[in-house]
Amino acid sequence: METYELAWAEALAQEHGHQRELLATLRSDLGEFSQHCAAALESLEADGDEREVDGASFYTGFARGGVGPEELVHQAGELLGADPDRSDRELLNAVVDAAGVRSVIEEEVGVAVVAALGALAPLARWVPVFARVGGDSVRAAAAAREDLGGVLQATAAGLAEPAKGDATPTASLRRAVEHVEEAARAISAGRLEDAIAEATAALEADLDSLRAVCETAEHVPHVWRVARRAEHAALAEAAAETVATLERLRFVLALILPQVELVARALASLERARGPAGRLGASGVAGLEAARMSLLLAAAQVWEASLPRSRHPLNRARPIPRLWFVGAALILAAAAAAIALTLSRDPAGKKEAGNTILNVVPSAEVPAAPRLSPLRASSDPAQKATFYSVAVAAARQGRLRYDWHLTPPTDDATCNRFGSIFGSPNRAVWHHAAADGCTHPGPQHLGTVTVKITTRYWECTESLLGSATASGEAPKACKRI
């Protein structure tokens, strides 16, 4: 093997190794969450709730490799035949086009998507339910979470009345409490955010090394250099896609964490409120149902974020199946009352919204302003750098644009080595070592980092002072463009 070929192979192996490490962290964090979430749902449904199973076998086989390529293609084809406009059609089409061969599927949808869906295998049996509470029904699902949150808040406050007469038994409630608490802990203690930051820097360095090998190699055939340039471009695109998928999942996990923690508190309160026979009264049963539905909604958000993004717009609107959330009661009222939520239409009977997965916006409607997390700074003393990040949820508003800016300290104007991170436009890094032109008069550098997020309709701005680990203030209202 020629020297330049060996150098390329070594740099390529290092890049692949960093991607494998990143995907291993994803599988670990997401897998732990999905295992405990599935166990909690099973405990809450232990009294015989019937679940839809159509399509679950496909995801179980796809995630765990339990079926051959031909059977996988057959199952994907049947699902597409029954509903060609389903939200996971990109994945199903990729399976069919790739003849069920996993390596080709990974090329089609990305290795991060395949890894994420593999980690979510324990939740495969609820996928038909997820398909009804995600996608086009995202608005109504958000309204459902808000209403269910009110029930859970009251339940967590201990307002469930004692059991009277023939109340609902809750023998499996303790198991549900333990698993929901573990699911929340899997998110809060996960390493995904740190792993993304570390891997992004490593992948950028790997790509630089590969480019250097390609461009500086001497006495190489022209065709080899052309081929390596094309391979480098494909690797850069794949790395950016992997990071983007993981950032999307990281954001969704952070978004559902308060929701899962509230479910855990509500279930723990119900556990304490059980009567001598291990039963709950009417409002307690309502709180239990609200907890189950809230957990389903949280799991559905993670599943939706794991799917490959849709590449082709639909020519027609897909009718949304109706899904009623029945059984959650308003515990703050004296008597239990049922909450029925329809995920197929707006509560006020307004015209059906466009497909939020495909970023199709009705011409007469401007989407709501984006939701932003506080701007967060994470200092890394080993690298003498601070990483900044912001999470944004902006459905149906096209590609987001992030503009980062640093105003360096007034007494240290040369401390200005700052910029966005490759593959993660919602992240930036400020290098502040002495070699970066910075002095160290105090515990941190008092520069101001600002990020402006622009969508098709809105402009949002956040700022944070300093280089120490911290979270900024609550985001200000976005401006209509």
Buried (B, 14 or more C-beta within 10 A) or exposed (E): EEEBBEBBEEBBEBBEEBBEBBBEBBBBBBBBBBBBBBBBBBBBBBEEEEEEEEBBBBBBBBBEEEBEBEBBBBBBBEBBEEBEBBBBBBBBBBBBEBEBEBEBBBBBBBBBBBBBBBBBBBBBBBBBBBBBBBBBBBBBBBBBBEBBBBBBBBBBEEBBBEBEEEBBBBEBBBBBBBBBBBBBBBBEEBEBBEBBBBBBBBBBBBBEBBBEBBEEBEEBEEEBBEEBBEBBEEBBEBBBBBBBBBBBBBBBBBBBBEBBBBBBBBBBBBBEBBBEEBBBBBBBBBBBBBBBBBBBBBBBBBBBBBBBBBEEEBEEBBEBEEBEBEBBBBBEEEEBBEBEBBBBBEEEEEEBBBBBBBBBBEEEEBBBBBBBBBBBBBBBEEBBBBBBBBBBEBBBBEEBEBEBEBBBBEEBEEBBBBEBBBBBBBBBBBBBEEEBBBEEEEEBBBBEBBBBBBBBBBBBBBBBBBBBBBEBEEBEEBEEE
